[in-house]
Amino acid sequence: MSFPRGLCMVSRLAKRGFNGYRRLPSWDHRFPALIQTDFAGPPQTEQLDPFSLVADELSVLANRLRSMVIAEVPKLASAAEYFFKMGVEGKRFRPTVLLLMASALHVPLPEPTDVSLGDAVSSELRTRQQCIAEITEMIHVASLLHDDVLDDADTRRGIGSLNFVMGNKLAVLAGDFLLSRACVALASLKNTEVVSLLATVVEHLVTGETMQMTTSSDQRSSMEYYMQKTYYKTASLISNSCKAIAILAGQTTEVAVLAYEYGRNLGLAFQLMDDILDFTGTSASLGKGSLSDIRHGIVTAPILFAMEEFPQLRTVVDRGFDDPANVDLALEYLGRSRGIQRSRELAKKHAELAAKAIDSLPESDDEDVQRSRRALIDLTHIVITRNK
């Protein structure tokens, strides 16, 4: 299968599955692999650096992304590549997860009579899976550009946000351009199930942002509503992309569900930690202003848990946070509560479920597969212990 020049041509270095956020009891028979988890972190061996395992591929992927966002209009090209430039591209967390997942699900092909043919098939699969990583990163960055406009943010990744530097209009157009490039790359895969998954992700991103903008008093105080929104805004992208990796590899439905569950729970744990760090981190460590959520009137897990201990906090939340005195009062209640601690516990719970999903994959004697699976489990620990 050939691919358009400039799309997903990476070197050989290489349905809507969610029905809303649901609290699965430990006895839920639908997910027997994910029950009764006691997460003690990664195995008691030297922890891998998941990012170093795919560093060569990430470097090639970064170059491919920079070439994929070239536009005919120089100003648009400059805007579109803003967060793909060397030094501000971030750690590429999502591509790392997806490349590791691709290796973790690798199934050796039957010995072909023609060795070169077997190599070509394996190389083509890896290229298609790398394409998913590229598409995912473009969708992610597009969502950041749009979010910064909606939030009137002035910093991102430690530098001026694109809307702050170039204006809202160009930032919106740059985000739209990235989504269009992602769509073209997605179409090149010629897999309708994968196209449906990633198209649903874009729908979820819009739905989640709308949920955040249009909350009622009851919704602002609902943990279930918060987790549903968190799935749409953060976890849907990584979970459905992990599932797409499994589908391209020809895996069974059961394995695809485990890949999805890993991504879903890792994404939820990641966002819970983000919400904690908004209160405990510094602007320098976060690359954006601390307390940004509450100053924008966004109620997250720490405040929701604090509200359960101090119901009077709901009155403060309902008044909004335009008045700095209300922010201070909410922080006072938070400091007296177990809101931060309970949020960490919830993040840890989702990290446990993510690790359990990897442990539940079919056994493999392949060392590369085992190493990649261990790295995915190590990532769950990294996510819940990070400080930025």
Secondary structure, DSSP 8 states (H G I E B T S, - for coil): ----TTSS---S-------S-----TT-TT-GGGSS-----S-SS----HHHHTHHHHHHHHHHHHHHT--SSHHHHHHHTTTTSTTSS---HHHHHHHHHHHHT-------SSHHHHHHHHHHHHHHHHHHHHHHHHHHHHHHHHHHHHHT--EETTEE-HHHHH-HHHHHHHHHHHHHHHHHHHHHT--HHHHHHHHHHHHHHHHHHHHHHS--HHHHT-HHHHHHHHIIIIIHHHHHHHHHHHHHTT--HHHHHHHHHHHHHHHHHHHHHHHHHHHHS-HHHHTS-TTHHHHTT---HHHHHHHHH-TTHHHHHHH-SSSHHHHHHHHHHHHHSSHHHHHHHHHHHHHHHHHHHHHTS-----HHHHHHHHHHHHHHHHHHH---
